[in-house]
């Protein structure tokens, strides 16, 4: 009888100890690797002469899995090198809606936004989101057109910009 009572007591103490350990033991910490939602890129193509005598450069977007609903393009250029600067919507959005357009020829800055029209869905894939046209004011040296940090790409359901990178353009004015 003593032996049975001892074994029962040992089982009760063991069960209580295991219960205590299970309630007071913290699980091992888990680490998660953040997944970047910024996958979209903007790239300017080298300028090409048009029949009007102006140079044209396409601003291409590649969503890389995102779905773009709007693109805000902020560019800087040297106003002593380039003139007659204009920007228009490309063919990336089915029915592009121009949200704003401001060209500051004194400071060499372009602010432009284009997006989907009301009722349209965002656009995946890649294509020409805008077309930049300009003339050369000088015929020697090189000049650059650069994207500014305020450039963004929006996507439905995502509160932050999905723009990963934006690559501007440097070219020779003598060509």
N, C-alpha and C positions, 0 to 999 in steps of 0.2 A: 504494500500500500504506500509506503514511504517513497518507494521508487516511482510509482505512478504519479503521486502528488508532485514530486520533484520534476518529472518530465512535463507535466501540465504547466507548472509554474515557469519552467524554462521556455516553453512555447509561448506563453503569454508575454513574458519579458522580451523575447526575441521579436514577436509581432509588434509590440509597442515600440521597440527600438527602430525597426524597419519603417514603421509608420512615421515616427519622428523624423527620420532621415529623409523620407520622400517628401514631407511637407516643408522642410527647412533647407533643402538643397536647391540652389539656383541652377537653372539650365545653363549649359555652355553658351557663351555669347555667339550670335551668328553675325556674319558680315555679309553685306550685300554690295555688289559692284554696281555703281550707278550707271544707268544706260542713258546716253546722251540722245536727246530728241532732236538736237540740231544736226541735221544731215544735209541740208540744202546748200548749194553753192551758186554763186553768181560769177560770171566770167565775161569780160569784154573781148570781142574779137578785134583783130587788127583792122585799121580803117581801110575802106575801099572807096575809090573815087566813083561818084555817081554822074549821071548825065547832066545834072544841074551845076556841076563843078564843085559841089560840096563833098566832103568825106563822110562816110557812114560807118558807124561801129555798132554792131549788135550787142546787146546785153542779154546773155543767155542764162537761163536758170536750169538747174538740174536738182529735182526734189529728192532724189535718192531715197525714195520710200515715204517721204512726207507728202502731204496734199496741200498745196499753196492756195491761199484765199486772197492774199494781197502781198505786194512787194513795194517797199519804200526804198527808193534809190537816192542816196546822197553822194554826190560826186564833187571833187575839187579839181580845178585845172588852172593853168597860168593864163590869165586874160590877155597877157601881152603876146602869147603864142597862138591862141585860138580865138576865133570870132564867129559870128553868126550861129551860135550854139543853140540847138533845139533838141527836144526829146519828145518822142511819141510812143504810143503803145505798140507792142509787137503782137504776134499771133498766138502766144502761149495760152492766154485766157480766151475762152470761146467768144464771149461778148465783153471785152475789157471795159471797165469803168474807170475813167481817169478821176482819181480822188483829189489830187492837187498837183500843181506844176508851178515852180518858181525858178527862174533862171536869173541869177545875180551876175551880170556881166562885169561889174566893177570889181568884185571880189573873186570871180571865177568859181562860182558854186552853182550846182544844179540840185534842186530838191524836187523829187517826183514820186508819186505813188499811183499805182494802178492795181485794180483788184477785180474780183468776179462781180458780175451784176447781181442785183437782188434776185433771189430765187435760184441762182446758179450754184452748183456745187464747186468745191475747190478742184484744182487741177493737179494731177500727179504727172510725173515724167519730166521731160526736158523740152526746151524750145526758146524762142526769142520773146522775152518779156517786154523789152523796150528797144527803141532804135535811137541812137544819138547821132546827130549830124552837126557838122562844124566846118569852118574854113581855116586854113593856115594863114596866120598873119606874118610869119617869118619863114624863111626858106633855109635856115641853117640851124644846126644843133638838134637836140632831142627835147621832147616834152612828155609830160605824163598826165594821165587822167586817173585819179585815185578814188576808190570807194572810201567814204568816211564811216566812222563807227556808228552813226545813226542809221545806217542802212539795215533794214530788217526784212524778214519774210514771215508772214503769219500763216497759221494753219488752224482749221476749225477744231475746237476742243482743246487747244493748247494755249496757255496764257502767255508764254514767253516766245521770243523769236526762235524760229527753226533754222536760221541762217548759221551755217558752220564757217564758211569762208567766202570772201569776195576778192576777186583778182582784177585789178585795174589794168592799165595799159601804158607802156612807154614806147614811143616810136620816133623815128628819124624824120625831122621836118623837111629834109632835102629830097626825100623820095616821094 
